[in-house]
Amino acid sequence: RIVVPPGHYPVTSGGIHVQDHMALIMGPDVILQMKPIKSPDCHPIQPKSHVYIEGGTIIGDVTSKPPTKPYCLKPKEPTKKDSETDEEFQAKVAEYQTKLEVWNAYSAEYDAWKDTNKHGGDECNGINVWGDHVFINGITIKLVYGDGIMLVDYSTDGGPYTVEHIIIANSDISATRNSIGMAGSNKVRITNNHIHHTTGLSPASGIDLEPNGNSRKNVNTIIDH
């Protein structure tokens, strides 16, 4: 059992590896802040198996909020239908040009934001879970470029899961790509969390359930409250 004293701690590449059968306890005055490092492996906390993590705040290396996505998707250039008059088609062209200007302005702002904020890449997660029997309770995660919490199982399809029996509870999570990403897992419960302001990188989901390639799926998942 490790109790972290109050403080603001910089976290470098690789982060804190919480070994098997350990508890990491952080009070409300504990902040782990990721330093901007050009590395794909920049997760502040990486638990193994039979791990309990409680409290504290993880702050990623995103220095500013992404621009607000416009009301429209990137528009498609219109084509004239045989049934349309010239006036009707010109009205469609004018609407297209207006939407295209809005989209181009957003794209330029978004590209500038990415250039400023992308350090390690979209796989830099707040907590990266590789093992089994992990309980994450009462933690705050924000300003993370990748996922707030990522569960990823690299085991062979058909064999036993390596990421299973996971609980994420009573936490406040926001991130740029996904607040919680699940890429292969078994017996996961996500309960009583505040998941919000997930925006910036596709898919930008509060909770994203995606298979790990064509192998591991997410099975026996409970999401409540």
C-alpha positions, 0 to 999 in steps of 0.5 A, a space after each residue: 500500500 503506497 500513500 502519496 503525500 500531497 504535492 504536484 508531481 511531474 510525470 515523465 515518459 512511462 509514468 508510474 507502474 503499479 505492480 501486482 497486489 498493490 494499492 496506490 492511494 492519493 488524496 485530493 491534494 495530489 496532482 500528477 501532471 504529464 510533462 510534454 514529451 515526444 513519446 507514445 508511451 506516456 501514461 501517468 499510471 500503468 497498473 498491472 494485476 490486483 491493483 487498487 487506485 484511489 483519489 488524486 488528479 491526473 492532468 495531461 499535457 494538453 495546454 488548451 481546449 480544442 476549437 468547437 466543431 462547427 454545426 455542419 460536417 465538411 460539405 459536399 460540392 453540389 451537383 445539378 439535378 435535371 429537375 432543378 432550375 438554375 436559381 435553385 441550383 445557385 442557391 445550393 451552391 451559395 449554401 455550400 460555399 458558406 458551409 465550406 468557409 465555416 469548415 475551412 476556418 475550423 480546420 485551420 484552427 484545429 490543425 493549429 491546435 493539434 500542432 500545439 498540443 500533440 506531444 506524444 500522440 493519441 495513445 498517451 492515456 491517463 491510465 493504461 490498464 493491461 492487467 486484471 482485477 483493477 479497481 480505479 476509484 474516485 480519481 479526476 482525469 483531465 486534459 489528456 490528449 488520448 484516452 482518460 482511461 484505456 483498457 487494452 487486451 493484446 491476448 490471442 482471441 479464443 484464449 483467456 482475457 488478460 484485461 478482466 474484472 475491472 471497476 471504474 467508479 466515482 471518478 471525474 473524467 474528461 479527455 481529448 480522444 475518449 474519456 474511457 476507451 475499451 479495446 478488448 476486455 471482460 467483466 468490466 463495470 463502469 459505475 457512478 462516474 462523471 464523464 464529460 467534455 470529450 472532444 478534439 480527436 476522433 472518435 471523441 466518445 465518452 465511453 468507446 467500446 472498440 475491438 482490438 483489431 479483429 481479435 479481442 472484443 469487449 464482453 460482459 460490460 456493465 455501465 450504470 449511473 
